[in-house]
């Protein structure tokens, strides 16, 4: 029994020590290279982009204006840039189709959503004061800034 327990402790401690060694990828900020993007993207983009083959294929087919815009933007904005591009907004045009406002709105909405979760990942929702204030975005989202 003692032997089984000691082997179990050894296995558990090896997993804990391996997990502690794995470090997050260093993000030195823009401008990024293609290699830096491909290294950081699995941590910054949704699950669909975590497959290296799929990510490399998508990045290889991405238009040059989009690649340039992503490489010159903060990594926390990458998903919002990709999303707004999907909706038809572009960073290289002027007027209503310029992506800047879409990217700002998307990022702000994601940050508002973060406030509804506790540090340990439990849903807490908006505060009672926020619900009473009933301030909303143009899409009806509750804004608790």
N, C-alpha and C positions, 0 to 999 in steps of 0.2 A: 504494500500500500504506500509506504514511504517512497519507494522508487517511482511509482506512477505519479505521485504528487510532485516529486522533484523534477521529473521529465516535463510534466505539465507546466510547472513554473518556469523552466528553461525555455520552453516553446513560447510562452506568453511574453517573457522578457525579451526574447529575440525579436518578436513582432514590435514591441514597444520601442526598442532601440533602433530598428530599421525605420520606423515611422518618424522618429526624431531626427534622423539623419537627412531625410528628404527635405530640401530647402525650396522655398518659393523662388521663382525666376526673378532676377533683378530687373527692375524697370527704371531706366535712367531718364525717361521722358523723351519727348520728340526732339528732333526728327529721328525716326526709326529706319532701320534697313529692312529689306524683305525678310532676312533671316530672323531679326529681332521680332518682327510681326508674327512670323510663323511659330516662334517659340512662345510668345506671350499670348497669342490669340486663344489657345484652348482654355486659359484661365479667365479671359475677358469676354469671350463670346459664349452664346448658349451651347447646350449639349450637342446640338447638331454639328457644330464646328470642331468637336474634340477629336474626331477621327482624322488622323494625319493625311490620309489619301484624299478624303473629301475636302479638307481644308486646302491642301495644295492644289487640287483641281479647281476649286472655286477661286482661289487667289490668282491662279494662272489665267483664268478667263475674265477676271474683273477688269472693267474699263480703266484706262490709264488715269483719267480724272479722279476716279474713286480711290484707286491705289495711292495716288499722290496725296489726296485729302486725308486718308486714313493714316499714312505714314507721318504726316505733319500735325496730327492731332493727338491729344492725350489719350492714353489707352482706355481710360474710363468712358470715353466718348465713342469708341469704336462700334459698339453694338447700335447705338443711336444713329450713327452715320450710315451703317449698313441698312438699318430699318427704314430710314427716311429715303435712302436711295431706292429701296424696294417700292416705296410708295410713289416714286416718280420725281422726287426732289433732287436737285443736283447742286453741288457747290460752285460749279463754273458758269452758272447763268445768273441773270439779274431778274428782279421782279418776284412775282408770286411763286415761281418754281425754284427759287433759291432755297437751299436746304438749311440755312443757318437757324431760322426760327423753328423749324420742325425738330432739329437736333436739340435746341435749348428746351423746347416744350417736352420732348421725350425724356431728356435727362431729368428735368424738374419733376416730372410725374414719377419717375423711378425713385427719386429721392424722397418724395412724399410717401410712397409706399413703404419705404424702409422704416418710417416712424411707427408703422402699425405692427411691428414685430419686436419682441424683446431680444435681449442679447443672447439668450439661450435658444432662440428659434421658435418661440411660442407666439401665436397670434394674440395681440392685445387690442387691436382695432383703434379707431380714433377716440380721443378723449370725449367726455361728456360736454365739456365747454366747446370743443370743435363742432360737435353735432348740433349744439344749440345755436352756434354762430351761423351754421349752414352756408358757408362761403363755398362756391363751386366753380369749377373750370367751365369752359364753353362746352365741354362734353359731359358735364354733370358730375365730374369727380369731386369728392369732398376735399377741400384744401385746408390743411391744418397748420399752415406756416405761422 
